[in-house]
Amino acid sequence: MKKIYLYTLLSLFGTGLISSCSSSKKGGSVSEKTGYAYNKRENGGFEVAKNFKRGPGPGLVEIEGGEFIMGGSAIDIPGQDLSSYNYKREVTVTSFYMDETEVSNTDWLEYLHWIKTTFPPAGSAQNAEYYYSALPDTLVWRRPLSYNEPYVNNYLRHPAYQDYPVVGVSWVQANDYCSWRTDRVNEFLLRERGYMTSFKDKGKPAGKGTTTAAPASGEPFNTEIYLNGQIKDLGKKAPQDLSKDAKGKDNKRNVRLEDGVILQPYRLPTEAEWEYAALGLIGNTQYANINEKKIYPWNGLGITSPKKSTRGMILANFKRGKGDYMGVGGSLNDKGSITQPVRSFVPNDFGLYNMAGNVNEWVADVYRPGTFEATEGLNPYRGNEYQNKDRDPQTGELKKDPNGRGTPVMKPAISGVKQTWTELQAATVPGNGNYKPDQRGYRDEQNNLAGEITLVNDKSRVYKGGSWDDQAMWLNPAARRFLQEDESTADIGFRCAMTMLGAPEVKSAGKPQFKSKAAKPFKSK
């Protein structure tokens, strides 16, 4: 019993549930450096979150990171173009969260419904443009000499396909969905926990006994705008501002990033994250040794199940031959002529469904055949754009985009070198020698060779995973292709990821740990 309790306690330390400087006293923790108690109005009101509990947002599962050979699962096929695979290199991916499934048609219809009801297309031409720009391209199903009109007319909206992965969405549209999802999830958490006006009371006028007020602008919730204090909506459980002398309902404040309530943004996974998650090597690892190499998200060299109860069944949705999409009638091998529901087949060792087959998936990276030349060993990624938020010179507030929806306008900024304010302003002027808007083409010989004609540019984005319309070689996690970020197909979908903050170890219970001692409280003599 004592041993179980010790492991539980150490687990709390490992995941950040107990503060590393939590020398407890009645009224809050105490700084081991200054002796001042945190979270006390009389000590200046410096606040430290005491009960932070890390966890994934809705739909996500935990992916414990680690070292792996990126491109190591590639299959050597004579005559195969090596640019179709990642170059083999040792990298480390830090822990993160990832969607258990691909984004489905129902998920996308929820997104469209929110846009339609929040910005009615009939209200203005701008609203109509916003709605129609979010619509998937259903014409991607049309092919020469094929009768696919039923998919054109029904695949997105008919309930028969509601759990199938959304397709016909571009990389740009997938990113817009991630931003929308971030705001909706954070708004839900703030309202359900009482930090903002509850959904039930939202829109009601403030009255007797009410400590809330709707945003004066009436704009939809935006996480970044909220954190900047431009949305003032205080619920019954909004935290007190301890830096002020007053108490009560007139001295409440917005939740801050330091409170640990706001979730990190949903985003597309990087190529390294996606490949690491698809391999699921955590199921083959024992004492830091990988016991069995994988060439698919499952063990073994084949594409069929070796288990007695399911022996011979196909493990993913893909095309076996030029005209074989689902097998012979009466014995369909993968039971799908096109896509399949997002929870089809068996999840990999991380609990992720369809990391091979069904649909290819967009990742965040800009495509280059020679990505290995510029890739660092920790969290490799090509696509960084360093930006500064554009602020109004009169008010100091973030500017909003012309559509009035509260999205901050962004402008290119300098590289991450610490500078004075004067230097910063000088460096943001186009033409200045320090002006570096992004690193998407960093050390890219392909873009620097005079006279070379190429289809690859800074808008070429990587997609991975293989699909219902691909043969088995593309199911390998190292396989990679590209498409322009504003284009879409019937075999590309996506799933979201989220950064995990704090200690990379997901589950420390039962594992050996060094014992940490809590800091001793300071006592004046």
TITOR-930692 format. One record per residue (C-alpha): x, y, z. Coordinates in Angstrom, 3 decimals, m for minus. Example, Ala and Ser with C-alpha at 12.3 -4.5 7.8 and 13.67 -1.06 7.14 Angstrom:
2
+----------+----------+----------+
:        u :        v :        w :
+----------+----------+----------+
:   12.300 :   m4.500 :    7.800 :
:   13.670 :   m1.060 :    7.140 :
+----------+----------+----------+
END
This chain:
525
+----------+----------+----------+
:        u :        v :        w :
+----------+----------+----------+
:    0.000 :    0.000 :    0.000 :
:    2.831 :    2.382 :    0.886 :
:    4.523 :    1.586 :   m2.423 :
:    1.365 :    2.365 :   m4.405 :
:    0.977 :    5.664 :   m2.545 :
:    4.592 :    6.604 :   m3.281 :
:    4.188 :    5.937 :   m7.000 :
:    0.974 :    7.974 :   m7.047 :
:    2.689 :   10.882 :   m5.316 :
:    5.656 :   10.759 :   m7.661 :
:    3.265 :   10.648 :  m10.610 :
:    1.737 :   13.889 :   m9.453 :
:    5.172 :   15.502 :   m9.361 :
:    5.937 :   14.165 :  m12.853 :
:    2.838 :   15.625 :  m14.480 :
:    2.941 :   19.013 :  m12.813 :
:   m0.099 :   18.523 :  m10.553 :
:    1.982 :   19.543 :   m7.531 :
:    3.951 :   22.761 :   m7.859 :
:    7.711 :   22.425 :   m7.604 :
:    7.757 :   25.289 :   m5.110 :
:    4.679 :   24.311 :   m3.142 :
:    5.824 :   24.839 :    0.426 :
:    2.291 :   24.987 :    1.722 :
:    0.929 :   27.434 :    4.233 :
:   m2.592 :   28.403 :    5.009 :
:   m3.467 :   30.941 :    2.347 :
:   m1.176 :   29.692 :   m0.422 :
:    2.369 :   28.707 :   m1.398 :
:    5.438 :   30.722 :   m0.491 :
:    8.308 :   31.859 :   m2.709 :
:   11.475 :   30.084 :   m1.687 :
:   13.479 :   32.980 :   m3.166 :
:   11.789 :   35.996 :   m1.543 :
:    9.679 :   34.584 :    1.293 :
:    6.496 :   36.247 :    0.037 :
:    3.332 :   34.139 :    0.014 :
:    1.731 :   33.732 :   m3.399 :
:   m1.923 :   34.471 :   m4.102 :
:   m2.266 :   37.041 :   m1.303 :
:   m3.634 :   40.503 :   m1.835 :
:   m1.557 :   41.965 :    0.990 :
:    1.659 :   40.753 :   m0.626 :
:    0.973 :   42.458 :   m3.953 :
:   m1.292 :   39.843 :   m5.462 :
:    1.241 :   37.795 :   m7.440 :
:   m0.705 :   34.681 :   m8.430 :
:    0.585 :   31.152 :   m9.021 :
:   m1.746 :   28.402 :  m10.229 :
:   m1.853 :   25.763 :   m7.489 :
:   m4.198 :   23.183 :   m8.986 :
:   m3.105 :   22.977 :  m12.611 :
:   m3.945 :   19.604 :  m14.136 :
:   m2.646 :   18.809 :  m17.587 :
:   m4.837 :   16.973 :  m20.038 :
:   m5.866 :   16.754 :  m23.686 :
:   m8.642 :   18.762 :  m25.297 :
:  m11.758 :   17.077 :  m26.723 :
:  m11.032 :   14.377 :  m29.281 :
:   m7.310 :   14.153 :  m28.535 :
:   m5.143 :   11.369 :  m27.145 :
:   m1.734 :   11.653 :  m25.494 :
:    1.321 :   10.835 :  m27.589 :
:    4.442 :   10.391 :  m25.470 :
:    7.344 :   11.610 :  m27.579 :
:   10.840 :   10.255 :  m27.969 :
:   13.647 :    9.496 :  m30.388 :
:   13.060 :    7.629 :  m33.623 :
:   14.557 :    7.235 :  m37.078 :
:   12.498 :    9.487 :  m39.303 :
:   12.210 :    7.741 :  m42.645 :
:   13.421 :    4.525 :  m41.017 :
:   10.331 :    2.566 :  m42.019 :
:   10.867 :    3.249 :  m45.731 :
:   10.729 :    0.230 :  m48.017 :
:   13.534 :   m0.108 :  m50.551 :
:   11.898 :   m0.774 :  m53.918 :
:   14.177 :   m0.991 :  m56.972 :
:   13.560 :    1.928 :  m59.285 :
:   11.452 :    3.807 :  m56.714 :
:   12.074 :    7.571 :  m56.494 :
:   13.686 :    8.196 :  m53.081 :
:   12.012 :   11.619 :  m52.848 :
:    8.775 :    9.721 :  m52.170 :
:   10.133 :    8.882 :  m48.712 :
:   11.680 :   10.752 :  m45.837 :
:   15.444 :   10.642 :  m45.727 :
:   16.557 :    8.537 :  m42.792 :
:   17.771 :   10.614 :  m39.857 :
:   17.641 :   10.397 :  m36.089 :
:   15.281 :   12.960 :  m34.556 :
:   13.406 :   13.546 :  m31.316 :
:    9.746 :   14.524 :  m31.132 :
:    8.490 :   15.979 :  m27.856 :
:    5.199 :   14.766 :  m26.393 :
:    2.005 :   16.128 :  m27.916 :
:   m1.697 :   15.413 :  m28.366 :
:   m3.325 :   14.133 :  m31.545 :
:   m6.852 :   13.453 :  m32.741 :
:   m7.922 :    9.869 :  m32.221 :
:   m9.624 :    9.944 :  m35.617 :
:   m9.680 :   11.933 :  m38.814 :
:  m12.062 :   14.907 :  m38.908 :
:  m15.411 :   13.568 :  m40.113 :
:  m18.194 :   14.972 :  m42.272 :
:  m20.280 :   15.585 :  m39.141 :
:  m17.409 :   17.539 :  m37.605 :
:  m17.181 :   19.711 :  m40.696 :
:  m20.948 :   20.236 :  m40.910 :
:  m20.850 :   21.480 :  m37.296 :
:  m18.249 :   24.020 :  m38.426 :
:  m20.395 :   25.116 :  m41.380 :
:  m23.473 :   25.366 :  m39.157 :
:  m21.649 :   27.681 :  m36.742 :
:  m20.539 :   29.938 :  m39.593 :
:  m24.030 :   30.040 :  m41.090 :
:  m25.750 :   30.903 :  m37.799 :
:  m23.079 :   33.322 :  m36.550 :
:  m22.557 :   35.086 :  m39.885 :
:  m25.748 :   34.500 :  m41.928 :
:  m24.801 :   34.462 :  m45.620 :
:  m27.910 :   36.499 :  m46.377 :
:  m26.644 :   39.238 :  m44.049 :
:  m23.882 :   40.522 :  m46.312 :
:  m21.710 :   39.592 :  m49.252 :
:  m18.781 :   39.283 :  m46.844 :
:  m20.658 :   36.742 :  m44.724 :
:  m21.586 :   34.780 :  m47.822 :
:  m17.943 :   34.701 :  m48.901 :
:  m16.932 :   33.461 :  m45.442 :
:  m19.419 :   30.577 :  m45.612 :
:  m18.691 :   29.514 :  m49.177 :
:  m14.927 :   29.654 :  m48.626 :
:  m15.377 :   27.001 :  m45.911 :
:  m17.329 :   24.590 :  m48.125 :
:  m15.410 :   21.484 :  m49.232 :
:  m15.057 :   21.006 :  m52.967 :
:  m17.478 :   18.156 :  m53.629 :
:  m16.527 :   18.127 :  m57.314 :
:  m13.296 :   16.326 :  m56.379 :
:  m15.291 :   13.098 :  m56.765 :
:  m15.752 :   13.643 :  m60.507 :
:  m13.409 :   11.637 :  m62.704 :
:  m13.253 :   10.989 :  m66.435 :
:  m15.340 :    7.984 :  m67.472 :
:  m16.591 :    7.377 :  m63.904 :
:  m20.097 :    7.654 :  m62.489 :
:  m19.359 :    9.300 :  m59.137 :
:  m22.213 :   11.839 :  m59.090 :
:  m23.815 :   10.145 :  m56.044 :
:  m20.700 :   11.100 :  m54.049 :
:  m20.715 :   14.634 :  m55.441 :
:  m24.300 :   15.124 :  m54.245 :
:  m24.363 :   13.075 :  m51.045 :
:  m20.941 :   12.354 :  m49.518 :
:  m20.675 :   15.495 :  m47.366 :
:  m24.250 :   15.847 :  m46.087 :
:  m26.103 :   12.528 :  m46.244 :
:  m26.278 :   10.676 :  m42.874 :
:  m25.031 :    7.511 :  m44.587 :
:  m21.600 :    9.175 :  m44.665 :
:  m21.751 :   11.215 :  m41.464 :
:  m18.902 :    9.302 :  m39.760 :
:  m16.724 :    9.194 :  m42.874 :
:  m13.659 :   11.480 :  m43.135 :
:  m14.257 :   14.859 :  m44.725 :
:  m12.462 :   15.273 :  m48.069 :
:  m12.243 :   18.035 :  m50.634 :
:  m10.715 :   20.373 :  m48.044 :
:   m7.518 :   22.242 :  m48.792 :
:   m4.597 :   22.742 :  m46.427 :
:   m5.741 :   26.343 :  m45.912 :
:   m9.287 :   25.228 :  m45.027 :
:   m7.920 :   22.618 :  m42.592 :
:   m5.920 :   25.336 :  m40.820 :
:   m8.984 :   27.573 :  m40.619 :
:  m10.891 :   24.695 :  m39.004 :
:   m8.115 :   24.272 :  m36.411 :
:   m8.360 :   27.960 :  m35.476 :
:  m12.154 :   27.775 :  m35.228 :
:  m11.968 :   24.624 :  m33.090 :
:   m9.481 :   26.278 :  m30.713 :
:  m11.857 :   29.156 :  m30.036 :
:  m14.951 :   27.000 :  m29.664 :
:  m13.300 :   24.577 :  m27.226 :
:  m11.811 :   27.341 :  m25.085 :
:  m15.120 :   29.201 :  m25.027 :
:  m16.880 :   26.000 :  m23.976 :
:  m14.430 :   25.424 :  m21.101 :
:  m14.678 :   29.025 :  m19.859 :
:  m18.472 :   29.118 :  m19.969 :
:  m19.065 :   25.633 :  m18.546 :
:  m16.714 :   26.302 :  m15.616 :
:  m18.285 :   29.670 :  m14.855 :
:  m15.335 :   31.878 :  m15.790 :
:  m17.530 :   33.484 :  m18.451 :
:  m21.283 :   33.828 :  m18.767 :
:  m22.839 :   30.374 :  m19.051 :
:  m24.415 :   29.369 :  m22.371 :
:  m27.785 :   29.381 :  m20.596 :
:  m27.408 :   33.003 :  m19.469 :
:  m25.554 :   34.234 :  m22.551 :
:  m27.405 :   37.122 :  m24.163 :
:  m29.515 :   37.920 :  m21.092 :
:  m29.195 :   41.486 :  m19.775 :
:  m27.173 :   41.945 :  m16.610 :
:  m29.483 :   42.326 :  m13.641 :
:  m29.744 :   42.013 :   m9.903 :
:  m27.319 :   39.459 :   m8.520 :
:  m25.682 :   39.019 :  m11.922 :
:  m21.928 :   39.396 :  m12.125 :
:  m21.698 :   38.869 :  m15.855 :
:  m22.036 :   40.968 :  m18.934 :
:  m22.009 :   40.055 :  m22.610 :
:  m19.119 :   41.387 :  m24.705 :
:  m19.813 :   44.939 :  m25.774 :
:  m18.770 :   44.190 :  m29.350 :
:  m21.051 :   41.176 :  m29.692 :
:  m18.308 :   39.414 :  m31.685 :
:  m17.710 :   35.668 :  m31.426 :
:  m15.255 :   34.461 :  m28.841 :
:  m11.625 :   34.552 :  m29.948 :
:   m8.980 :   33.043 :  m27.655 :
:   m6.231 :   35.518 :  m28.455 :
:   m8.513 :   38.540 :  m28.239 :
:   m9.842 :   37.245 :  m24.902 :
:   m6.337 :   36.791 :  m23.455 :
:   m5.488 :   40.330 :  m24.533 :
:   m8.387 :   41.612 :  m22.422 :
:  m10.483 :   42.840 :  m25.345 :
:  m13.412 :   40.588 :  m24.419 :
:  m14.859 :   41.405 :  m21.006 :
:  m17.266 :   38.665 :  m20.024 :
:  m17.053 :   37.744 :  m16.349 :
:  m18.949 :   34.728 :  m15.059 :
:  m19.931 :   33.826 :  m11.525 :
:  m16.644 :   31.998 :  m10.959 :
:  m14.391 :   34.528 :  m12.646 :
:  m11.166 :   34.860 :  m10.596 :
:  m10.513 :   37.829 :   m8.320 :
:   m7.783 :   40.251 :   m9.333 :
:   m5.556 :   40.100 :   m6.256 :
:   m3.350 :   42.938 :   m7.470 :
:   m6.156 :   45.394 :   m6.639 :
:   m7.360 :   46.386 :   m3.190 :
:  m11.070 :   46.050 :   m3.917 :
:  m12.939 :   42.758 :   m3.503 :
:  m16.195 :   41.306 :   m4.768 :
:  m17.907 :   41.259 :   m8.117 :
:  m16.424 :   44.602 :   m9.222 :
:  m12.876 :   43.300 :   m9.005 :
:  m13.041 :   40.165 :  m11.115 :
:  m10.814 :   39.513 :  m14.104 :
:  m10.488 :   37.378 :  m17.206 :
:   m8.692 :   34.070 :  m17.024 :
:   m5.015 :   34.473 :  m17.849 :
:   m2.615 :   32.101 :  m19.571 :
:   m0.895 :   31.716 :  m16.176 :
:   m4.064 :   30.156 :  m14.723 :
:   m3.605 :   27.016 :  m16.837 :
:   m7.246 :   26.967 :  m18.013 :
:   m6.842 :   28.023 :  m21.659 :
:   m5.886 :   25.149 :  m23.955 :
:   m3.092 :   25.375 :  m26.496 :
:   m4.214 :   25.917 :  m30.107 :
:   m5.425 :   23.033 :  m32.210 :
:   m3.192 :   22.784 :  m35.283 :
:   m2.052 :   20.434 :  m38.004 :
:    0.652 :   18.013 :  m36.814 :
:    4.161 :   18.470 :  m38.132 :
:    5.414 :   15.826 :  m40.536 :
:    7.713 :   14.415 :  m37.835 :
:    4.866 :   14.249 :  m35.304 :
:    2.583 :   12.537 :  m37.788 :
:    5.162 :    9.934 :  m38.810 :
:    6.123 :    9.239 :  m35.184 :
:    2.484 :    8.842 :  m34.151 :
:    1.690 :    6.620 :  m37.141 :
:    4.515 :    4.184 :  m36.348 :
:    3.365 :    3.744 :  m32.751 :
:    6.712 :    2.318 :  m31.656 :
:    5.696 :    2.679 :  m28.012 :
:    4.106 :   m0.759 :  m28.309 :
:    7.426 :   m2.265 :  m29.440 :
:    9.669 :   m0.576 :  m26.890 :
:   11.076 :   m2.183 :  m23.769 :
:   13.716 :   m0.503 :  m21.593 :
:   14.551 :    2.016 :  m24.348 :
:   15.053 :   m0.785 :  m26.892 :
:   12.840 :   m1.149 :  m29.958 :
:   12.222 :   m4.870 :  m30.284 :
:   10.640 :   m4.961 :  m33.722 :
:   10.870 :   m2.586 :  m36.659 :
:    7.656 :   m1.517 :  m38.345 :
:    6.912 :   m0.664 :  m41.953 :
:    3.210 :   m0.012 :  m41.241 :
:    1.345 :    1.258 :  m38.158 :
:    0.939 :   m2.412 :  m37.172 :
:    3.513 :   m5.161 :  m36.591 :
:    4.632 :   m7.534 :  m39.279 :
:    5.480 :   m7.272 :  m42.955 :
:    1.995 :   m8.022 :  m44.275 :
:   m1.244 :   m6.124 :  m44.701 :
:   m3.564 :   m8.755 :  m43.213 :
:   m4.361 :   m9.686 :  m39.627 :
:   m2.413 :  m12.641 :  m38.157 :
:   m4.836 :  m13.142 :  m35.241 :
:   m6.855 :  m16.346 :  m35.276 :
:  m10.264 :  m14.656 :  m34.988 :
:   m9.561 :  m12.155 :  m37.793 :
:   m6.898 :  m13.993 :  m39.783 :
:   m6.599 :  m12.805 :  m43.360 :
:   m8.654 :   m9.620 :  m42.884 :
:   m7.191 :   m6.482 :  m44.449 :
:   m5.820 :   m4.039 :  m41.800 :
:   m6.421 :   m0.795 :  m43.713 :
:   m8.545 :    0.690 :  m46.473 :
:   m6.510 :    0.900 :  m49.677 :
:   m6.454 :   m0.253 :  m53.309 :
:   m5.010 :   m3.737 :  m53.917 :
:   m4.636 :   m3.323 :  m57.683 :
:   m5.434 :   m0.942 :  m60.512 :
:   m9.110 :   m1.820 :  m60.463 :
:   m9.515 :   m3.634 :  m57.124 :
:  m10.973 :   m1.270 :  m54.528 :
:  m12.853 :   m3.688 :  m52.262 :
:  m12.513 :   m7.300 :  m53.345 :
:  m15.025 :   m9.862 :  m54.563 :
:  m18.741 :   m9.709 :  m53.814 :
:  m19.629 :  m11.953 :  m50.890 :
:  m16.104 :  m11.615 :  m49.476 :
:  m15.147 :   m7.950 :  m49.492 :
:  m11.579 :   m7.654 :  m48.277 :
:  m11.647 :   m4.180 :  m46.687 :
:  m15.406 :   m3.618 :  m46.924 :
:  m15.138 :   m0.215 :  m48.584 :
:  m15.020 :    0.965 :  m52.186 :
:  m14.110 :    4.519 :  m51.177 :
:  m13.550 :    5.852 :  m47.653 :
:  m14.631 :    4.097 :  m44.457 :
:  m15.927 :    5.473 :  m41.101 :
:  m13.195 :    7.157 :  m39.082 :
:  m13.197 :    4.385 :  m36.435 :
:  m12.769 :    1.536 :  m38.877 :
:  m10.156 :   m1.204 :  m38.432 :
:   m7.893 :   m1.508 :  m35.373 :
:   m6.148 :    1.511 :  m33.804 :
:   m2.354 :    1.498 :  m33.518 :
:   m0.465 :    1.316 :  m30.211 :
:   m1.101 :    5.017 :  m29.502 :
:   m4.836 :    4.444 :  m29.953 :
:   m5.004 :    6.284 :  m33.294 :
:   m7.337 :    5.051 :  m36.034 :
:   m6.536 :    4.907 :  m39.753 :
:   m2.959 :    6.162 :  m39.648 :
:   m2.614 :    4.101 :  m42.831 :
:   m5.238 :    4.072 :  m45.554 :
:   m8.728 :    5.563 :  m45.654 :
:   m7.551 :    9.105 :  m46.520 :
:   m4.192 :   10.781 :  m46.814 :
:   m3.743 :   13.526 :  m44.237 :
:   m2.413 :   17.061 :  m44.448 :
:    0.528 :   17.923 :  m42.203 :
:    1.882 :   21.373 :  m41.393 :
:    5.198 :   21.225 :  m43.287 :
:    6.165 :   22.896 :  m46.513 :
:    7.370 :   20.252 :  m48.960 :
:   10.971 :   19.953 :  m50.106 :
:   12.578 :   16.827 :  m51.600 :
:   15.744 :   17.552 :  m49.605 :
:   14.209 :   18.458 :  m46.262 :
:   16.909 :   16.472 :  m44.462 :
:   19.543 :   19.101 :  m45.335 :
:   18.006 :   21.733 :  m43.062 :
:   16.358 :   19.632 :  m40.369 :
:   17.399 :   19.884 :  m36.742 :
:   17.341 :   16.865 :  m34.462 :
:   14.648 :   18.212 :  m32.102 :
:   11.104 :   18.705 :  m33.407 :
:   12.057 :   18.988 :  m37.103 :
:    9.716 :   21.200 :  m39.082 :
:    9.898 :   23.250 :  m42.272 :
:    7.445 :   26.110 :  m42.360 :
:    8.368 :   28.625 :  m39.656 :
:    7.112 :   32.148 :  m40.206 :
:    8.176 :   34.667 :  m37.595 :
:    5.442 :   37.252 :  m37.105 :
:    4.501 :   40.184 :  m34.909 :
:    0.987 :   41.103 :  m33.962 :
:   m0.011 :   44.351 :  m35.633 :
:   m1.262 :   46.858 :  m33.065 :
:   m3.196 :   50.061 :  m33.534 :
:   m0.770 :   52.968 :  m32.947 :
:   m3.496 :   54.997 :  m31.233 :
:   m5.012 :   52.438 :  m28.858 :
:   m2.275 :   49.816 :  m28.678 :
:   m4.900 :   47.125 :  m29.308 :
:   m4.629 :   44.312 :  m31.833 :
:   m6.016 :   45.285 :  m35.194 :
:   m8.821 :   43.141 :  m36.529 :
:   m9.265 :   41.851 :  m40.024 :
:  m11.633 :   43.710 :  m42.368 :
:  m14.404 :   41.179 :  m41.876 :
:  m14.742 :   42.330 :  m38.257 :
:  m14.530 :   38.828 :  m36.807 :
:  m11.713 :   39.711 :  m34.432 :
:   m8.904 :   37.787 :  m36.123 :
:   m5.594 :   39.561 :  m35.484 :
:   m3.882 :   40.938 :  m38.567 :
:   m0.355 :   39.540 :  m38.818 :
:    2.730 :   40.952 :  m40.487 :
:    6.167 :   39.451 :  m41.086 :
:    8.762 :   40.129 :  m38.444 :
:   12.441 :   39.568 :  m37.871 :
:   14.223 :   36.412 :  m36.833 :
:   14.342 :   35.468 :  m33.147 :
:   17.232 :   37.750 :  m32.156 :
:   16.828 :   39.900 :  m29.055 :
:   16.850 :   43.572 :  m30.032 :
:   15.911 :   46.991 :  m28.736 :
:   12.551 :   48.484 :  m29.676 :
:   14.237 :   50.848 :  m32.146 :
:   16.085 :   47.986 :  m33.799 :
:   12.889 :   45.966 :  m33.938 :
:   11.033 :   48.724 :  m35.774 :
:   13.898 :   49.282 :  m38.193 :
:   14.182 :   45.592 :  m38.981 :
:   10.512 :   45.211 :  m39.934 :
:   10.889 :   47.586 :  m42.887 :
:   10.980 :   45.606 :  m46.155 :
:   14.340 :   45.989 :  m47.834 :
:   16.255 :   46.140 :  m44.571 :
:   19.072 :   43.616 :  m44.416 :
:   17.641 :   41.962 :  m41.297 :
:   14.214 :   41.389 :  m42.803 :
:   13.458 :   37.642 :  m42.639 :
:    9.745 :   36.899 :  m42.993 :
:   10.065 :   33.105 :  m42.819 :
:   12.344 :   30.111 :  m43.093 :
:   10.295 :   27.943 :  m45.413 :
:   13.036 :   28.050 :  m48.046 :
:   15.938 :   27.851 :  m45.576 :
:   19.068 :   26.494 :  m47.336 :
:   16.939 :   25.422 :  m50.221 :
:   19.111 :   24.843 :  m53.276 :
:   16.092 :   24.054 :  m55.418 :
:   14.801 :   27.621 :  m55.161 :
:   18.249 :   29.137 :  m55.630 :
:   19.294 :   27.404 :  m58.841 :
:   19.028 :   29.951 :  m61.629 :
:   16.732 :   28.939 :  m64.425 :
:   15.380 :   25.795 :  m62.754 :
:   11.700 :   25.141 :  m63.377 :
:    9.940 :   23.365 :  m60.521 :
:    6.416 :   22.817 :  m59.237 :
:    7.670 :   22.986 :  m55.647 :
:    7.348 :   26.316 :  m53.851 :
:    6.498 :   27.760 :  m50.439 :
:    2.834 :   26.814 :  m50.890 :
:    3.579 :   23.136 :  m51.507 :
:    2.390 :   21.157 :  m48.463 :
:    3.124 :   17.598 :  m47.402 :
:    0.445 :   14.932 :  m47.070 :
:    0.964 :   11.405 :  m45.744 :
:   m0.661 :    8.103 :  m44.898 :
:   m1.961 :    6.546 :  m48.092 :
:   m5.661 :    6.375 :  m48.957 :
:   m8.515 :    4.306 :  m50.341 :
:   m7.196 :    5.227 :  m53.795 :
:   m3.545 :    4.265 :  m53.165 :
:   m1.647 :    1.006 :  m53.259 :
:    0.141 :   m0.473 :  m50.234 :
:    3.506 :    1.264 :  m50.682 :
:    1.893 :    4.592 :  m49.691 :
:    0.699 :    3.168 :  m46.350 :
:    4.280 :    3.337 :  m45.086 :
:    4.559 :    6.197 :  m42.517 :
:    7.751 :    7.465 :  m44.181 :
:    6.018 :    7.961 :  m47.552 :
:    5.341 :   11.582 :  m48.459 :
:    3.820 :   13.558 :  m51.315 :
:    2.794 :   17.157 :  m51.823 :
:   m0.026 :   19.320 :  m53.126 :
:   m0.517 :   23.079 :  m53.243 :
:   m2.085 :   24.417 :  m50.056 :
:   m5.162 :   25.788 :  m51.824 :
:   m5.958 :   22.556 :  m53.703 :
:   m7.954 :   19.515 :  m52.590 :
:   m8.744 :   15.954 :  m53.642 :
:  m11.157 :   13.130 :  m52.787 :
:   m8.431 :   11.196 :  m50.984 :
:   m6.965 :   13.824 :  m48.625 :
:   m8.423 :   14.656 :  m45.209 :
:   m6.778 :   15.660 :  m41.939 :
:   m6.676 :   15.404 :  m38.179 :
:   m5.598 :   17.975 :  m35.587 :
:   m2.808 :   18.013 :  m33.026 :
:   m2.032 :   20.107 :  m29.946 :
:    1.213 :   20.934 :  m28.158 :
:    1.732 :   19.277 :  m24.770 :
:    3.298 :   21.603 :  m22.204 :
:    5.444 :   20.584 :  m19.259 :
:    7.122 :   17.248 :  m18.549 :
:    7.260 :   14.932 :  m21.586 :
:    6.536 :   11.776 :  m19.590 :
:    2.851 :   10.972 :  m19.942 :
:    2.489 :    8.268 :  m17.294 :
:    5.081 :    8.054 :  m14.540 :
:    3.168 :    5.754 :  m12.171 :
:    4.974 :    2.454 :  m11.727 :
:    8.218 :    3.750 :  m13.247 :
:   11.398 :    4.447 :  m11.233 :
:   11.692 :    8.087 :  m10.206 :
:   14.066 :   10.258 :   m8.218 :
:   12.424 :   11.468 :   m5.049 :
:   11.976 :   15.245 :   m4.863 :
:   11.826 :   17.226 :   m1.666 :
:    9.430 :   20.136 :   m1.251 :
:   11.045 :   23.504 :   m0.566 :
:   11.135 :   24.549 :    3.083 :
:    9.113 :   27.683 :    3.870 :
:   11.122 :   30.783 :    4.777 :
:   10.801 :   31.935 :    8.372 :
:   12.045 :   35.322 :    9.515 :
:   13.970 :   35.399 :   12.793 :
+----------+----------+----------+
END
